[in-house]
Amino acid sequence: MVLSANMKKHIISLTFFCWLISSHLGFGQIDTIFIKNPSFEDTPKRGTNEFWSGIKNWTDCAPIHGFRGETPPDIHPNGWWENDLPASDGKTYLGMVTRDNDTYESVSQRLDEELKAGKCYSFIINLARAPRYISLTRTTGVEANYNTPVVLRIWGGSTLCQEMELLGESAPVSNSSWQIFNFDFKPKNNIRYITFSAFYKTPTLFPYNGNLLIDGGSAIIQEACPGETPLLASNSRIPEKKLPPHKQKKPSTSKPQQQETKPKEPATERKPKIMTELSRTDLKEGQTIEIKNLYFSEDSSSISLNSFEVLDEVYNFLLYNKNIVIEIGGHTNNIPTHEYCDKLSTLRAKAVAEYLVRKGIAPDKIQFKGYGKRQPIADNKTPTGRKRNQRVEIKILSIKG
């Protein structure tokens, strides 16, 4: 990827800021291990052994695992196997399957730096499941839908595709929109190679046909281990950042004193809510609500500063309604091409989802998807109609309890 001058400036500024903070507070050096091509950018292609040119920076593990004759993973989107989900990052993403003949797809690459034994690392990636993934079964040879949820297994090893140590395993991926999954690694061995595998939900009596879509992986970031507590892979949280010891509030040893009663200050008038539709009693599964007063830079997924007020309302709503799962859906008008609209709408939905996750909402409560220009709510022939169609919505996927 070619970085613009502006992007380089932000990266240099961020690096200097992190160095300055860590130096001032006495923190150890934070290692960042970059995965090459973590969003699987390549030419869209079906995983067929004939004329297969591989995936940039990744190796297909089927021959190494002895799955001779089995096809490699697919690069989406291009309608392969009736899947049409737009990419969550960049232009393309990886599709892998499990099969009913006890074979599964996986890819591997060599890391530029080792994951060190006993050190703690964090990693995030976007995962989804295609509702339709039509192909022939291996046991019967008939056409079937490979749509049973599977898990992502992340393996570490000392050679390519080696399943030496299971670093993390996701929950079964059943969401049909992109969702952010978070992993924590604490290797027992030094790890030089990393492998991503689609695998069956275990325990299971029989192997089955399933699919897994993978996109938008992050760098692997070394973090301070929180004592001896083991770190487990999870799609339901992002690790909390603890204050350094000198900033932690020390417990008081003095006896509590009775507080004097003071007259209450006159109540200040509360600012009217922007999202009045976010009422727990009125919501129904399947309902969609437009996020009002949400603005982006033109032709960009950069959220404007004056949008944080409404996003914080969404955050507070999800914080106090933990049994609700939502999808953030991005939409555009009909002027650009489908490819451009799909990409922009997905990136804007992703930006909102990431904002909420960084604020502290559990990643498994939020999915995101770009619908492009396929679902207009107004006439695209007028400027007003096109502006209304350029929107981001919340869809209530489930309400439990």
C-alpha positions in Angstrom: 0.0 0.0 0.0 1.3 3.4 -0.9 1.0 5.9 1.9 0.1 9.5 1.2 2.2 12.3 2.7 -0.6 13.1 5.1 -0.8 9.5 6.3 3.0 9.3 6.8 2.8 12.5 8.9 0.1 11.0 11.1 2.1 7.8 11.6 5.3 9.7 12.5 3.3 11.9 14.9 1.7 8.8 16.5 5.0 7.0 16.8 6.6 10.0 18.4 3.7 10.5 20.8 3.9 6.8 21.9 7.7 7.1 22.4 7.3 10.3 24.4 4.6 8.8 26.7 6.5 5.5 27.3 9.8 7.4 28.0 8.1 9.7 30.4 6.3 7.0 32.3 9.1 4.5 32.2 7.3 1.9 30.2 9.3 -0.8 28.3 9.5 -0.7 24.5 6.3 -1.8 22.8 6.9 -4.2 19.9 4.6 -4.1 16.8 4.8 -7.1 14.5 3.2 -6.4 11.2 1.4 -9.1 9.2 2.0 -8.8 5.5 -1.2 -8.2 3.4 -3.5 -8.6 6.5 -6.6 -7.7 4.4 -5.8 -10.2 1.6 -5.6 -7.7 -1.2 -5.3 -9.5 -4.5 -7.2 -10.1 -7.7 -10.6 -11.7 -7.0 -10.4 -15.4 -8.0 -12.0 -18.7 -7.2 -9.9 -21.3 -5.4 -9.3 -23.8 -8.1 -6.1 -25.8 -8.5 -6.1 -25.0 -12.2 -4.1 -21.8 -13.0 -3.9 -21.0 -9.3 -1.4 -18.1 -8.7 -1.7 -18.0 -4.9 -2.5 -15.2 -2.5 -0.1 -12.3 -2.2 2.2 -12.9 0.9 0.3 -16.0 1.9 0.8 -19.8 1.4 -2.1 -22.3 0.9 -1.6 -25.0 3.5 -3.6 -27.8 1.8 -0.5 -29.5 0.1 1.5 -29.2 3.4 -1.4 -30.8 5.4 -1.7 -33.6 2.9 -5.1 -32.5 1.6 -4.2 -33.4 -2.0 -6.7 -32.5 -4.7 -8.5 -30.0 -2.4 -9.0 -26.5 -3.8 -7.2 -23.4 -2.3 -9.1 -20.6 -0.5 -11.0 -17.9 -2.5 -10.4 -14.2 -3.0 -13.7 -12.2 -2.8 -15.8 -10.4 -3.8 -16.8 -11.2 -7.3 -20.0 -13.3 -6.8 -18.0 -16.5 -6.2 -20.3 -19.3 -4.8 -23.1 -16.7 -4.6 -21.4 -14.6 -2.0 -21.6 -10.9 -2.5 -20.6 -9.3 0.8 -18.4 -6.2 0.1 -14.9 -6.1 1.7 -14.6 -4.4 5.1 -11.1 -3.2 4.4 -9.5 -2.5 1.0 -11.0 -4.2 -2.1 -10.8 -7.9 -1.4 -10.8 -10.5 1.4 -10.3 -14.2 2.0 -12.9 -16.9 1.9 -12.2 -20.3 3.5 -14.3 -23.5 4.0 -14.5 -26.6 6.1 -15.7 -29.8 4.3 -17.6 -32.9 5.1 -14.6 -35.1 4.2 -12.6 -33.8 7.3 -10.5 -31.3 5.3 -10.3 -27.6 5.9 -8.6 -24.5 4.4 -5.8 -22.5 5.9 -3.2 -20.0 4.9 0.2 -19.2 6.5 3.1 -16.7 6.4 6.5 -16.1 8.0 6.6 -13.2 10.5 9.4 -10.7 10.2 9.9 -10.9 14.0 9.2 -13.7 16.4 6.4 -13.7 19.0 8.3 -14.3 22.2 7.4 -17.0 24.6 5.7 -15.7 27.8 5.0 -12.2 26.3 1.5 -10.9 25.8 0.1 -9.7 22.5 -3.2 -8.4 21.1 -4.7 -8.7 17.6 -8.0 -7.8 16.0 -9.5 -9.0 12.7 -12.9 -8.7 10.9 -14.8 -12.0 10.4 -18.2 -12.9 8.8 -20.1 -15.9 7.4 -21.6 -15.9 3.9 -25.3 -17.0 4.1 -24.9 -18.6 0.7 -21.7 -20.4 -0.3 -22.8 -22.9 -2.9 -20.4 -25.7 -4.0 -20.3 -29.5 -4.4 -19.9 -31.7 -1.4 -16.9 -34.0 -1.2 -18.8 -37.1 0.2 -21.8 -37.2 -2.2 -20.8 -34.9 -5.1 -24.1 -33.0 -5.0 -24.5 -29.2 -4.7 -24.8 -27.9 -1.2 -24.7 -24.7 0.8 -21.5 -24.4 2.8 -23.0 -22.1 5.4 -22.7 -23.8 8.8 -20.8 -21.5 11.2 -17.1 -22.4 11.8 -14.4 -20.9 13.9 -11.1 -19.1 13.1 -8.1 -20.9 14.6 -4.8 -18.9 14.8 -1.8 -21.2 15.0 1.8 -20.5 15.7 4.7 -22.6 14.6 8.4 -22.7 13.7 7.7 -23.7 10.1 5.2 -22.8 7.4 1.6 -24.1 8.2 2.8 -25.9 11.3 0.0 -26.2 13.9 2.4 -26.3 16.9 0.6 -24.0 19.3 -3.0 -22.8 19.2 -2.7 -19.1 19.9 -6.4 -18.3 19.8 -9.8 -19.6 18.6 -12.9 -17.5 17.9 -16.4 -18.3 18.8 -18.4 -19.8 15.9 -18.8 -17.1 13.3 -22.5 -16.9 12.5 -22.8 -13.2 11.7 -23.5 -12.4 8.1 -22.2 -8.8 8.4 -18.6 -8.0 9.3 -17.8 -8.1 13.0 -14.6 -7.1 14.9 -13.0 -10.1 16.7 -10.3 -9.5 19.4 -7.6 -12.0 20.4 -5.0 -12.0 23.1 -1.9 -14.2 22.6 0.5 -15.5 25.2 2.8 -18.0 23.4 4.5 -20.8 25.3 7.1 -21.0 22.6 8.8 -18.6 20.3 6.6 -18.2 17.2 8.0 -17.4 13.7 5.1 -18.5 11.5 1.4 -17.7 11.9 -1.5 -19.7 10.3 -5.2 -18.8 9.9 -7.5 -21.9 9.7 -11.2 -22.3 9.2 -12.2 -25.1 11.5 -15.2 -27.0 12.9 -17.0 -25.9 16.0 -15.8 -28.6 18.5 -16.8 -31.0 19.9 -18.6 -32.3 16.8 -19.4 -35.9 15.8 -19.1 -35.4 12.1 -17.2 -32.9 9.9 -19.5 -30.5 8.0 -19.5 -27.9 5.2 -19.0 -24.3 6.5 -17.4 -21.0 5.4 -15.5 -18.2 7.0 -14.7 -14.8 5.5 -11.6 -12.9 6.8 -10.6 -9.3 6.3 -8.9 -6.3 7.9 -6.4 -7.9 10.2 -4.3 -5.5 12.4 -0.7 -5.6 13.4 0.2 -7.8 16.4 0.9 -5.5 19.3 2.9 -6.5 22.4 1.2 -5.5 25.6 2.1 -5.7 29.3 0.9 -9.0 30.8 -1.6 -8.4 33.6 0.1 -10.4 36.3 -0.1 -14.2 35.8 -3.7 -14.1 34.6 -3.9 -16.1 31.3 -5.2 -14.2 28.3 -7.8 -16.0 26.2 -9.0 -15.3 22.7 -12.4 -13.5 22.8 -14.8 -11.8 20.4 -16.6 -10.1 23.3 -14.1 -7.6 24.7 -11.1 -5.4 24.0 -8.5 -5.4 26.8 -8.8 -2.5 29.3 -5.9 -0.2 29.6 -4.7 0.1 33.2 -3.1 3.2 34.6 0.5 3.1 35.5 1.2 2.5 39.3 2.1 6.1 40.0 -1.3 7.3 38.6 -3.4 4.7 40.4 -5.5 6.0 43.3 -4.3 4.7 46.6 -6.9 3.4 49.0 -7.5 5.6 51.9 -6.5 4.4 55.4 -8.4 7.0 57.3 -11.9 6.4 58.8 -14.7 7.6 56.6 -16.1 10.9 57.7 -19.7 11.8 57.7 -20.3 14.1 54.8 -22.1 17.4 55.5 -25.4 17.8 53.8 -25.4 20.5 51.3 -28.3 22.1 49.6 -28.8 20.7 46.1 -27.9 22.8 43.2 -30.8 23.7 40.9 -31.1 21.2 38.2 -29.7 22.3 34.9 -31.7 21.9 31.8 -30.7 18.8 29.9 -29.8 19.0 26.3 -32.4 17.3 24.1 -31.4 13.9 22.8 -30.7 13.6 19.1 -31.6 9.9 18.8 -35.1 10.0 20.5 -35.9 6.7 18.7 -33.4 4.8 20.9 -35.9 3.8 23.5 -35.6 0.3 24.9 -39.4 -0.2 25.3 -40.2 0.7 21.7 -37.5 -1.2 19.8 -38.2 -4.4 17.8 -35.9 -6.9 16.2 -35.4 -6.0 12.5 -36.1 -2.3 13.1 -33.8 0.2 11.4 -33.0 3.7 12.8 -31.0 6.4 10.9 -28.2 7.9 12.9 -28.9 11.6 12.7 -26.3 14.4 12.8 -23.6 12.0 11.6 -21.1 13.6 9.2 -18.1 12.4 7.3 -15.5 14.2 5.2 -16.4 14.2 1.5 -15.7 10.9 -0.2 -14.2 9.6 3.0 -14.8 7.5 6.1 -13.3 10.1 8.4 -15.9 11.1 11.0 -16.4 14.8 11.6 -15.8 16.1 15.1 -19.4 17.4 15.4 -20.7 13.8 15.0 -19.3 12.5 18.3 -22.3 13.8 20.3 -24.7 11.5 18.5 -22.3 8.6 18.5 -21.9 8.9 22.3 -25.7 8.6 22.5 -25.5 5.3 20.6 -22.7 4.3 22.9 -24.6 5.1 26.1 -27.6 3.2 24.7 -25.6 0.0 24.0 -23.8 0.4 27.3 -27.0 0.1 29.3 -28.7 -2.4 27.0 -26.1 -5.2 26.9 -28.6 -7.7 25.6 -29.1 -5.9 22.3 -27.0 -6.7 19.2 -27.0 -4.2 16.3 -25.7 -3.9 12.8 -24.3 -0.6 11.6 -25.3 -0.2 7.9 -23.8 2.3 5.5 -25.7 3.6 2.4 -24.8 5.9 -0.5 -26.6 7.7 -3.3 -26.6 6.3 -6.8 -24.1 8.5 -8.6 -20.8 6.6 -8.2 -20.2 3.0 -9.4 -21.4 0.0 -7.4 -17.8 -0.8 -6.5 -17.1 2.7 -5.1 -20.4 2.8 -3.3 -19.9 -0.6 -1.7 -16.4 0.4 -0.5 -17.4 3.8 0.9 -20.5 2.6 2.6 -18.7 -0.3 4.2 -15.8 1.9 5.4 -18.2 4.4 7.0 -20.1 1.7 8.8 -16.8 0.2 10.0 -15.6 3.6 11.2 -18.8 3.9 13.4 -18.4 0.4 14.7 -14.8 0.9 15.6 -15.6 4.1 17.4 -18.1 2.3 19.6 -15.8 -0.6 20.2 -12.9 1.7 21.2 -15.3 3.4 23.6 -15.9 0.1 25.3 -18.8 -1.7 23.7 -18.2 -5.4 23.4 -17.3 -6.3 19.8 -19.8 -9.2 19.6 -22.6 -6.6 20.1 -21.9 -4.8 16.9 -21.7 -5.9 13.2 -21.3 -3.6 10.2 -22.1 -3.8 6.5 -22.0 -1.6 3.5 -25.1 -1.7 1.3 -23.9 0.8 -1.3 -26.7 2.3 -3.3 -29.0 -0.7 -3.2 -31.5 0.5 -0.6 -32.5 4.1 -1.4 -35.1 5.8 0.8 -35.6 8.8 -1.4 -35.5 9.9 -5.1 -31.9 10.1 -6.3 -32.9 12.6 -9.0 -32.9 15.5 -6.6 -30.0 16.8 -4.3 -32.2 16.5 -1.3 -33.0 12.9 -2.1 -29.4 12.0 -2.7 -28.4 13.6 0.6 -31.1 11.5 2.4 -29.8 8.3 0.8 -26.2 9.1 2.0 -26.7 7.8 5.5 -25.7 5.3 8.2 -28.4 3.3 10.0 -28.7 1.1 13.1 -30.5 -2.2 12.6 -31.7 -4.2 15.7 -30.5 -7.7 15.1 -31.6 -9.3 18.4 -33.0 -8.4 21.8 -32.5 -11.0 24.4 -34.2 -10.8 27.8 
